Amino acid sequence: MPAATHIYHNGTILTMDSRASTASCLAVRGDRIAAVGGPDDVAPLRGPDTRLVDLKGRTMLPGFYDCHSHYMRAGMYNALYLDAFAAPIGSLKTLAELAGRIRAGAVETPKGEWLLCAGYDDTGLAEKRHFSLAELDALVPEHPLFLRHISGHSALCNSLALAAAGIGPDTPDPAGGLFRRGPDGALTGLVEEPAAMDRVLEAAPAMTGELWLISARRACEDYLAKGVTTAHDGGVTTAMWHNYFKAHAAGIIRNRVQLLPKHGLFDFSLAPRDPAPGGWLTGDGKLSLGAVKLFQDGSIQGYTGYLSNPYHKLLDAGLPGQWRGYAIHTRAALAELITGYHKKGWQVAVHANGDAAIDDVLEAYEQAQKALPDVNRRHIIIHCQTAREDQLDRIRRLGVVPSFFVVHTYYWGDRHHEIFLGPDRAGRINPLRSALERRIPFTNHNDSAVTPMDPLLSVWSAVNRRTASGRVLGEEQTIPVLEALRSGRELECIYIQSGSPKGPVAAILNKAREQGIPVKEATREKLTQLSGIDTHQGVAAICAAAAYAEMKDIYERAGEEPLFVVICDNIEDPHNLGAIIRTAEACGVHGVIIPKRHSAGLTAAAVKSSAGAAVCLPVVRVANIVATMQSLKAEKNVWFTCADMDGVNWCQLDFKGAVGLVIGSEGNGVSRLVKEECDFVAALPMQGQINSLNASVAGGIILYEITRQRLGLKAR
């Protein structure tokens, strides 16, 4: 038997089989898994040249397959466009902050050259409005400006950009798009849908071969960093097609990418005569052929999604009352297009967010099947966000595959609830639970670069459906606890109702014990309080509200700087933990380390108290704090300081170099073994009758002293 090229051991390997079983070892031979199980299962495959990889207790899982994104364009926007992302994706919170970012970009751009920006989100800013055309012209008077909306379905352009594209007040709207005008007929600078946006971009300098390669390289790096081994590019133009093959020839494409030709912008003579989806386009399988891509509407957060009932609130004063968005094609035209591709052997994938657009797509798919029955074609609805129950029934009957965009619940859930859709419709977006109950095969995606590529955040969103503010958006559409366990998403603990577990609860208990997840008993009243409903089945899971990081993430954040970490020793109050994380992020800490046991985790309360810092600052859970400190001392030369009453005045300590601050628990302070591992003990003088401070307050004082010294600031 040929030896394995790699053997991974000493970890938790998620097999993702039907039993959600785990293993400790995995043997790989080339690009194939040779064995999975325990040490005895992989030992016969070990040879003299086999590389042994010690997982050191970490979790290994299969690579992610993201079923809808814009691979090349995500790389383009992230590498070449000015960052204009609003919170919670980016840092911009007001129009003034965005204006400052654009002005800074204009200073770095030679006069007359185009200024291209990506990530703008009007409702993500405090003012919740667009720039006017006059504001855009005053902001960037010497550069054509193209400010791409986060949805990818609109953009703001200044007068120089519009003039360069030959667009004036009398220019007719393109089919399936709009040049938005005010009540007086004057252009507002807002252009909607690719038909209008591409008209503007045609006037900008064309992408060079070098820039395409830069875009491909950046996409590959971003996707692989998140474990995405296979991805879609949902809308490939002729130019992109050619440059994909150039990037592949240059060895840039290291993950697998399925290319979906874009209707109207792709030369179909380039595609293989047999358009069977999944067909390899390169010998190594790195590039393959996907479905043909069409659009039937835009985005809900851009008011271009096509709804059967009006939007909840209209913040855009330029929209008429009872606004429902609009369709890209008439129903008849869409059916004709889809039937034509269907007859030619193509699988079809149609972008449809609003339920009215979904109605159009389902009608077109049904007509195509009547014209040429083929139950194995499995046409796709991309996003399918507002699918109704009756539409899911029709989806199941027709054998259509919905690809949901469930991370929308996190990024835009609050605004869907309050602005775009209202509470009822918002609670039903991306109805995964309803699809599961009907046994509809579906996929989930990130739609990068609309949202950052982060499959685990998508998994968490599917399980919890929590918005950025912590609101649960449509609890009835959450994934059951057992599905959460199978997902591999980290759980804080599981509560079961007191009494003997039977049936599914027993299966949950067994799986929890297998994965080392704490299980606690609780009264029915406690479970009702935790879940917010009285119709639960006696079990509740507490999930992390933000993803945990690994030590390598802390090291990467530090770069060449001396390491700066915070260790929380059994901090049990989630509000204290969140406050510490918030202060740590403000002070330039590279990461926070917490124990897996006897500590608050990244619960919704902790994340909320961190004011979002828990999302951007690496937080690592470790099994043994002392062992972690010893490792950091040996590998990174970190000197540790803890706070306690019997220490040296905190102002007398030297915090330069690699430093770690240990903050002890609220009641007992730093535990004995951890304190013994510390190099210094810092004391804060107490002049009042109270002899101790809140853990987060004490930690904050010392953190800022460390920051003062690291920045070389002198106290007066």
C-alpha positions in Angstrom: 0.0 0.0 0.0 1.5 3.4 -1.0 2.5 5.6 1.9 0.6 8.8 2.8 2.2 12.1 1.8 0.7 13.8 5.0 -0.7 12.5 8.3 -2.5 14.9 10.5 -2.8 13.9 14.2 -3.6 15.1 17.7 -6.6 17.1 16.8 -10.4 17.0 16.4 -11.3 16.2 12.8 -14.9 16.9 11.8 -15.9 14.3 9.2 -19.2 15.9 8.4 -20.8 12.5 7.9 -24.4 11.8 8.7 -23.6 11.0 12.3 -21.5 14.1 12.8 -18.7 11.9 13.9 -15.2 13.0 14.7 -11.7 11.5 14.5 -8.2 12.3 15.8 -6.1 11.4 12.7 -6.3 11.9 9.0 -4.0 10.5 6.3 -3.7 12.1 2.9 -2.1 10.7 -0.3 -1.6 13.5 -2.8 -5.0 15.1 -3.3 -7.0 12.2 -1.8 -7.9 11.3 1.7 -6.4 7.8 2.4 -7.7 7.1 5.9 -9.5 8.8 8.8 -9.9 7.6 12.3 -7.5 7.0 15.2 -3.7 6.4 15.4 -4.1 2.7 14.6 -6.0 3.6 11.4 -3.3 5.8 9.9 -0.2 4.1 11.3 0.1 1.6 8.3 0.2 4.5 5.9 3.2 6.2 7.5 6.4 6.0 5.4 9.9 7.5 5.5 8.8 10.5 3.5 5.4 11.1 5.2 5.1 14.5 6.7 3.6 14.4 10.2 1.5 17.5 11.1 0.7 17.9 14.8 -2.7 19.7 15.1 -1.9 20.5 18.8 -5.5 20.0 19.8 -7.0 22.2 17.0 -10.0 21.4 14.9 -9.7 20.3 11.3 -12.7 20.3 9.0 -13.3 19.9 5.2 -12.7 22.9 3.0 -15.6 25.2 2.4 -17.5 25.4 -0.9 -19.0 28.8 -1.4 -21.8 28.5 -3.8 -22.1 32.1 -4.9 -19.6 34.9 -4.9 -17.8 37.1 -7.3 -14.2 35.8 -7.0 -12.4 38.0 -9.5 -14.3 41.1 -8.7 -13.9 40.6 -5.0 -10.2 40.5 -5.5 -10.4 43.6 -7.7 -12.4 45.7 -5.2 -10.2 44.6 -2.3 -7.0 45.2 -4.1 -7.6 48.1 -6.4 -10.6 50.1 -5.2 -10.6 52.7 -2.4 -12.1 51.2 0.8 -15.4 53.0 1.4 -17.0 50.3 3.6 -19.4 51.4 6.3 -20.0 49.6 9.6 -20.4 46.8 10.5 -18.3 45.6 7.5 -15.9 48.6 7.6 -15.2 51.5 10.0 -17.0 54.4 8.4 -20.0 55.7 10.3 -20.9 59.1 8.8 -20.9 60.9 5.5 -18.2 63.2 6.9 -15.9 60.2 7.6 -16.6 58.9 4.1 -15.9 62.3 2.5 -12.6 62.4 4.4 -11.7 58.9 3.1 -12.5 59.9 -0.5 -10.6 63.2 -0.2 -7.5 61.4 1.0 -7.8 59.0 -1.9 -8.1 61.9 -4.3 -4.9 63.4 -3.0 -3.1 60.2 -3.8 -4.6 60.0 -7.3 -3.1 62.0 -10.2 -5.4 64.8 -11.4 -7.9 63.7 -14.1 -7.6 60.0 -13.3 -10.6 58.0 -12.2 -11.2 57.5 -8.5 -12.9 54.1 -8.0 -14.3 53.3 -4.6 -16.2 50.2 -3.2 -18.3 49.5 -0.2 -20.4 52.6 0.1 -23.6 52.0 2.1 -26.0 54.9 2.6 -28.2 53.3 5.3 -25.1 52.1 7.1 -24.1 55.7 7.8 -25.7 57.9 10.5 -27.3 60.3 8.0 -28.9 57.4 6.0 -28.9 59.3 2.7 -26.9 59.6 -0.5 -24.5 62.4 -1.4 -26.2 64.8 -3.7 -24.6 65.4 -7.1 -23.5 68.9 -6.0 -21.8 67.4 -2.9 -20.0 64.8 -5.1 -18.8 67.5 -7.5 -17.5 69.6 -4.6 -15.9 66.6 -2.9 -14.0 65.4 -6.0 -13.7 68.3 -8.5 -10.7 67.0 -10.4 -11.4 63.3 -10.8 -14.2 61.3 -12.3 -15.7 59.5 -9.3 -17.3 56.1 -9.2 -18.5 55.2 -5.7 -19.8 51.6 -5.8 -22.7 50.8 -3.4 -22.1 47.8 -1.1 -25.0 45.9 -2.8 -23.2 46.0 -6.1 -26.5 47.2 -7.8 -25.9 50.9 -7.7 -23.2 53.5 -7.6 -22.8 57.3 -7.1 -21.0 59.2 -9.9 -20.0 62.8 -10.0 -20.6 65.0 -13.1 -17.1 64.4 -14.5 -17.8 60.6 -14.6 -21.3 61.1 -16.1 -19.9 63.4 -18.7 -17.1 61.1 -19.6 -19.7 58.4 -20.2 -21.8 60.7 -22.3 -24.7 60.6 -19.9 -26.8 63.7 -19.6 -30.3 64.7 -18.5 -31.8 63.5 -21.8 -29.9 60.2 -21.9 -32.5 57.4 -22.0 -32.3 54.7 -19.3 -30.8 51.5 -20.4 -33.0 48.3 -20.4 -32.9 46.9 -16.8 -31.2 50.0 -15.3 -31.8 53.6 -14.3 -29.9 56.9 -14.4 -31.8 58.4 -11.4 -33.3 61.9 -11.8 -34.8 64.3 -9.4 -38.3 65.9 -9.6 -36.9 68.5 -12.0 -35.5 65.9 -14.3 -31.8 66.6 -13.4 -29.4 63.7 -12.8 -28.8 62.9 -9.1 -25.6 61.0 -9.7 -27.1 57.7 -8.7 -27.0 55.0 -11.3 -28.8 51.6 -10.7 -28.2 48.1 -11.8 -25.3 46.8 -14.0 -26.8 48.1 -17.2 -26.4 51.7 -16.0 -23.3 51.1 -13.9 -21.4 49.4 -16.8 -22.3 52.3 -19.1 -20.3 54.6 -16.7 -17.4 52.2 -16.3 -17.0 51.8 -20.0 -15.6 55.3 -19.9 -13.0 54.5 -17.3 -9.6 53.0 -18.3 -9.9 49.3 -19.1 -8.4 46.8 -16.8 -5.0 45.7 -17.9 -3.7 42.1 -17.8 -1.5 43.0 -14.9 -4.4 44.3 -12.9 -6.5 41.2 -13.6 -3.7 39.1 -12.3 -3.4 41.2 -9.1 -7.2 40.8 -8.6 -7.0 37.0 -9.0 -4.1 36.8 -6.6 -5.8 38.8 -4.0 -9.0 36.8 -4.3 -7.1 33.5 -4.0 -5.4 34.8 -0.8 -8.6 36.0 0.8 -10.6 32.9 0.0 -7.9 30.4 1.1 -7.4 32.4 4.4 -11.0 31.5 5.3 -10.7 27.9 4.2 -12.6 28.2 0.9 -11.2 25.6 -1.4 -14.0 25.9 -4.0 -15.9 28.9 -5.1 -18.2 30.3 -7.8 -17.6 33.4 -9.8 -21.3 34.3 -10.4 -21.1 36.4 -13.6 -18.0 36.0 -15.8 -17.6 38.3 -18.7 -15.6 37.6 -21.8 -12.6 39.6 -20.5 -12.7 37.9 -17.2 -12.9 34.5 -18.9 -9.7 35.1 -20.8 -7.9 36.5 -17.7 -8.9 33.5 -15.6 -7.0 31.3 -18.0 -4.0 33.6 -17.9 -4.1 33.6 -14.1 -4.3 29.8 -14.1 -1.3 29.6 -16.4 0.7 31.8 -14.1 0.0 29.5 -11.2 -2.1 32.1 -9.3 -5.4 30.1 -9.0 -4.8 27.7 -6.1 -8.4 27.0 -5.1 -11.1 25.6 -7.5 -13.3 28.2 -9.2 -16.4 27.5 -11.1 -17.1 30.1 -13.8 -20.7 31.2 -14.4 -20.9 32.9 -17.8 -22.9 36.2 -17.6 -25.8 36.6 -19.9 -25.4 39.5 -22.3 -21.7 40.0 -21.5 -20.1 36.7 -22.4 -19.1 35.2 -25.8 -20.7 31.8 -25.5 -18.6 30.5 -28.5 -15.7 30.4 -25.9 -17.5 27.8 -23.8 -17.3 24.1 -24.5 -19.9 22.7 -26.8 -21.1 20.5 -23.9 -22.2 23.0 -21.3 -22.7 20.4 -18.6 -22.1 22.3 -15.3 -19.1 21.1 -13.4 -17.2 20.2 -16.5 -13.5 20.9 -16.1 -11.9 23.6 -18.2 -8.3 22.8 -17.1 -6.6 19.5 -16.6 -6.1 20.0 -12.9 -9.7 20.9 -12.2 -8.9 24.4 -10.9 -11.4 26.0 -13.4 -14.7 24.5 -14.3 -17.9 25.5 -16.0 -21.0 26.5 -14.1 -24.5 27.7 -14.9 -25.3 30.7 -17.1 -26.0 33.7 -14.8 -29.0 36.1 -15.3 -30.5 38.8 -13.1 -34.2 39.5 -12.5 -33.9 42.2 -9.8 -31.4 44.1 -7.7 -30.8 44.4 -3.9 -33.3 45.0 -1.1 -30.9 47.3 0.7 -30.6 49.3 -2.4 -34.4 49.5 -3.0 -34.0 47.7 -6.3 -35.1 44.2 -5.1 -38.5 43.4 -6.7 -41.2 42.8 -4.0 -44.8 41.8 -4.3 -45.7 44.3 -1.6 -44.2 47.8 -1.0 -41.1 48.5 1.0 -41.6 49.2 4.7 -40.0 52.6 4.8 -38.5 54.8 2.1 -35.5 56.8 3.2 -34.7 57.7 -0.4 -36.8 60.8 -1.1 -36.5 60.2 -4.8 -38.7 57.1 -4.7 -42.4 57.2 -5.2 -44.8 55.9 -2.5 -45.8 52.3 -2.6 -42.4 51.5 -4.1 -41.8 47.8 -4.8 -38.5 47.9 -6.8 -38.5 46.6 -10.3 -37.8 43.6 -12.6 -34.9 43.5 -15.0 -36.9 41.6 -17.6 -40.6 41.2 -18.2 -41.9 37.8 -17.1 -42.4 36.8 -20.7 -38.9 37.9 -21.8 -37.3 36.1 -18.8 -39.2 32.9 -19.6 -38.0 33.1 -23.3 -34.4 33.6 -22.2 -34.4 30.7 -19.7 -36.2 28.3 -22.0 -33.6 29.1 -24.7 -30.7 28.3 -22.4 -32.5 25.2 -21.1 -33.0 23.8 -24.5 -29.3 24.3 -25.3 -28.4 22.2 -22.3 -27.4 24.9 -19.8 -28.2 25.0 -16.1 -29.5 28.4 -15.3 -28.9 30.5 -12.2 -31.0 33.6 -11.7 -30.4 36.4 -9.2 -33.7 37.1 -7.4 -34.0 38.8 -4.0 -37.6 40.0 -3.9 -40.5 37.6 -3.8 -42.0 39.2 -7.0 -38.7 38.4 -8.8 -38.8 34.9 -7.4 -42.3 34.4 -8.8 -41.0 35.5 -12.2 -38.1 33.0 -12.1 -40.2 30.1 -10.9 -42.7 30.7 -13.7 -39.9 30.8 -16.2 -38.3 27.6 -14.9 -41.7 25.8 -15.1 -42.2 26.9 -18.7 -38.7 25.7 -19.6 -39.5 22.3 -18.0 -42.7 22.1 -20.0 -40.9 22.9 -23.2 -38.2 20.2 -22.5 -38.7 18.0 -19.4 -35.4 17.4 -17.5 -35.8 16.7 -13.8 -32.0 16.6 -13.4 -31.2 20.1 -14.6 -31.5 21.6 -11.1 -31.8 25.3 -12.0 -30.8 27.8 -9.3 -32.3 30.8 -7.6 -29.4 33.0 -6.3 -30.1 34.7 -2.9 -33.9 33.8 -2.8 -34.0 36.0 0.3 -37.7 36.7 0.6 -39.1 33.4 -0.5 -42.6 32.7 0.8 -43.9 29.4 2.0 -46.0 28.9 -1.2 -42.9 29.6 -3.3 -40.9 27.0 -1.3 -43.6 24.4 -2.1 -43.2 25.3 -5.8 -39.4 25.2 -5.5 -39.6 21.7 -4.1 -42.0 20.5 -6.8 -39.9 21.9 -9.6 -36.6 20.6 -8.3 -35.1 24.1 -8.1 -32.1 24.7 -5.8 -32.2 27.9 -3.7 -28.9 29.4 -2.7 -29.5 31.5 0.4 -27.6 34.5 1.6 -28.2 34.0 5.3 -25.3 36.2 6.6 -27.6 39.1 5.5 -29.3 38.6 8.9 -26.2 39.8 10.6 -25.0 42.6 8.3 -28.4 44.1 7.3 -30.9 42.4 9.6 -31.6 45.4 11.8 -32.2 47.6 8.7 -34.4 44.9 7.1 -36.4 44.9 10.3 -36.7 48.6 10.8 -36.5 50.1 7.2 -36.7 47.9 4.2 -39.0 45.0 5.0 -40.5 45.5 8.4 -40.6 43.0 11.3 -42.7 40.3 9.7 -41.0 39.9 6.3 -37.5 40.5 7.8 -38.0 37.6 10.2 -38.5 35.3 7.2 -35.6 36.3 5.0 -33.4 33.3 4.0 -35.9 30.7 5.4 -33.5 27.8 5.9 -35.7 26.1 8.5 -38.7 26.1 6.2 -36.5 24.7 3.4 -35.1 22.0 5.8 -38.6 20.9 6.8 -39.5 20.4 3.1 -36.2 18.6 2.5 -35.3 21.1 -0.2 -31.6 20.8 -1.1 -30.1 24.3 -0.7 -26.8 26.0 -0.5 -25.5 29.0 1.5 -23.1 31.6 0.3 -21.3 34.9 1.2 -21.7 36.8 -2.1 -18.2 38.3 -1.6 -17.4 41.1 -2.2 -20.9 42.2 -1.0 -19.9 40.8 2.3 -16.4 39.6 3.4 -15.6 36.0 2.7 -16.3 34.3 6.0 -18.1 30.9 5.8 -18.1 30.4 9.6 -20.0 33.6 10.1 -22.5 32.3 7.6 -22.8 29.1 9.6 -23.2 31.1 12.8 -25.9 33.2 11.1 -27.8 30.2 10.0 -27.8 28.8 13.6 -28.5 32.0 15.5 -29.9 34.6 13.0 -28.6 37.4 15.2 -28.2 40.9 13.8 -25.3 43.2 14.4 -27.2 44.7 17.4 -27.9 41.2 18.9 -31.5 41.0 17.8 -32.8 37.5 16.8 -34.3 37.9 13.4 -36.9 35.3 12.9 -36.3 32.7 15.6 -38.6 30.2 13.8 -36.0 30.0 11.0 -33.0 29.2 13.1 -31.3 25.8 12.6 -31.9 23.2 15.3 -29.3 22.5 18.0 -28.2 19.2 16.5 -27.6 20.9 13.2 -25.5 23.4 15.0 -23.4 20.6 16.5 -23.0 19.1 13.1 -21.9 22.4 11.7 -18.8 22.5 13.8 -19.5 26.0 15.0 -18.2 26.5 18.6 -20.8 26.3 21.3 -20.4 27.7 24.8 -22.6 25.2 26.5 -25.9 23.3 26.2 -28.8 23.5 28.6 -31.2 20.6 29.0 -34.4 20.4 30.9 -34.0 18.6 34.2 -35.0 14.9 33.9 -34.0 11.9 31.9 -33.1 12.8 28.4 -34.8 10.7 25.7 -34.9 10.6 21.9 -33.3 13.5 20.1 -32.1 15.1 23.4 -30.1 12.0 24.1 -28.4 12.3 20.7 -27.6 15.9 21.4 -26.1 14.9 24.8 -23.9 12.2 23.2 -22.7 14.6 20.5 -22.0 17.3 23.1 -19.9 14.9 25.2 -18.0 13.7 22.2 -17.1 17.3 21.3 -16.3 18.4 24.9 -19.2 20.9 25.1 -20.4 21.5 28.7 -23.9 20.3 29.4 -25.9 21.9 32.2 -29.4 21.1 33.6 -32.0 23.8 33.9 -35.6 24.2 34.8 -38.1 24.7 32.0 -38.5 28.3 33.2 -34.8 28.9 32.7 -34.9 27.4 29.2 -37.9 29.6 28.4 -35.9 32.6 29.6 -32.8 31.6 27.5 -34.7 30.9 24.3 -37.4 33.6 24.6 -40.1 31.1 23.7 -42.3 28.6 25.7 -42.6 26.1 22.9 -39.1 24.7 23.1 -38.4 21.0 23.4 -36.3 21.1 26.5 -32.9 21.9 25.1 -31.0 25.2 24.3 -27.5 25.9 23.0 -25.5 29.0 23.8 -23.5 29.8 20.7 -20.6 32.2 20.4 -21.8 35.5 18.9 -18.5 36.0 17.2 -15.9 33.6 15.8 -13.0 32.6 18.0 -9.5 33.0 16.5 -6.3 31.0 16.7 -2.9 32.0 18.1 -1.6 32.4 14.6 -4.2 35.2 14.1 -2.7 37.1 17.0 0.8 36.6 15.6 -0.3 37.8 12.2 -1.9 40.9 13.7 1.3 41.7 15.6 3.5 41.4 12.4 6.9 42.8 13.3 5.8 44.5 16.4 6.6 43.1 19.9 3.7 41.0 20.9 1.0 42.6 23.1 -1.6 40.2 24.6 -4.2 40.2 27.3 -5.0 37.0 29.3 -8.3 36.9 31.1 -8.0 34.5 34.0 -11.5 33.1 34.7 -13.4 36.4 34.0 -17.0 35.1 34.4 -19.0 38.2 33.8 -19.6 38.6 30.0 -20.0 42.4 30.4 -16.6 42.6 32.0 -15.1 40.4 29.3 -16.6 42.6 26.6 -15.3 45.8 28.3 -11.8 44.3 28.5 -11.9 43.4 24.8 -13.1 46.9 23.9 -10.3 48.6 25.9 -7.7 46.1 24.6 -8.6 46.8 21.0 -8.4 50.6 21.6 -5.0 50.2 23.2 -3.5 48.3 20.2 -3.5 44.8 21.9 -2.9 42.1 19.3 -5.2 39.5 20.9 -7.1 38.4 24.0 -6.7 34.9 25.4 -9.4 33.2 27.6 -9.7 29.7 29.1 -12.2 27.3 27.7 -13.5 26.5 31.2 -14.8 28.7 34.0 -14.9 31.8 31.9 -17.4 33.9 30.0 -17.2 33.4 26.3 -18.1 35.4 23.3 -21.8 35.5 24.1 -24.1 38.1 22.7 -23.8 40.1 25.9 -20.0 40.0 25.7 -19.9 41.0 22.0 -22.4 43.8 22.6 -20.4 45.1 25.6 -17.3 45.1 23.4 -18.9 47.6 21.1 -17.9 45.5 18.1 -14.3 45.0 19.2 -14.8 41.2 19.6 -15.5 40.9 15.9 -12.2 42.6 14.8 -9.8 41.7 17.6 -8.6 38.0 17.8 -10.0 36.3 20.9 -8.5 32.8 21.4 -9.8 30.1 23.8 -7.2 27.8 25.2 -7.4 24.7 27.4 -4.6 25.7 29.7 -3.6 29.3 30.5 -0.3 28.4 32.3 0.8 26.2 29.3 -0.1 29.0 26.9 2.0 31.5 29.0 4.9 29.2 29.0 4.7 28.8 25.2 4.5 32.6 24.7 7.6 33.1 26.9 9.6 30.5 25.0 8.5 31.4 21.4 7.8 35.1 21.6 9.8 36.3 24.6 6.7 37.6 26.3 7.0 39.1 29.9 3.8 38.7 31.9 2.4 41.1 34.5 -0.7 40.5 36.6 -2.5 42.9 38.8 -2.8 42.2 42.6 -2.6 44.1 45.9 0.8 42.8 46.9 2.6 44.0 43.7 4.8 46.9 42.7 3.3 50.3 41.8 2.1 50.0 38.2 3.9 53.2 37.2 7.3 51.7 38.2 7.2 48.8 35.8 8.8 48.7 32.4 6.3 47.5 29.8 8.4 47.9 26.7 9.0 44.9 24.5 6.8 41.9 24.2 4.3 42.1 27.1 1.3 40.2 28.4 -1.2 41.5 30.9 -3.1 39.0 33.0 -6.4 40.2 34.4 -7.9 38.0 37.2 -11.4 37.1 38.0 -13.9 39.5 39.7 -14.0 37.7 43.0 -10.7 35.8 43.5 -8.2 37.7 41.3 -5.5 35.9 39.5 -5.3 32.2 40.3 -2.3 30.8 42.1 -0.6 28.9 39.3 -1.1 31.7 36.8 0.3 34.3 39.3 3.4 32.1 39.8 3.9 32.1 36.1 3.9 35.9 35.9 7.2 37.8 35.9 5.8 40.9 37.6 2.9 41.9 39.8 1.4 45.4 39.4 -0.5 47.1 42.2 -2.9 50.1 41.9 -2.8 52.4 45.0 -6.2 52.5 46.7 -6.9 55.7 48.7 -10.6 55.3 49.5 -12.5 52.8 51.7 -13.1 50.4 48.7 -10.1 48.1 48.4 -10.6 46.8 44.9 -11.6 47.9 41.4 -13.8 46.2 38.8 -11.6 43.8 36.7 -12.2 45.7 33.5 -11.4 49.1 35.1 -8.2 47.9 36.7 -7.2 46.3 33.4 -8.0 49.4 31.5 -5.7 51.5 33.8 -2.7 49.2 33.3 -3.4 48.8 29.6 -3.2 52.5 29.0 0.1 52.6 30.9 1.5 49.9 28.7 0.2 51.8 25.6 1.8 55.0 26.9 5.2 53.3 27.2 5.0 51.4 23.9 4.2 54.7 22.1 7.0 56.5 23.8 4.7 59.2 25.3 5.9 61.1 28.3 3.7 62.0 31.3 3.8 65.6 32.4 
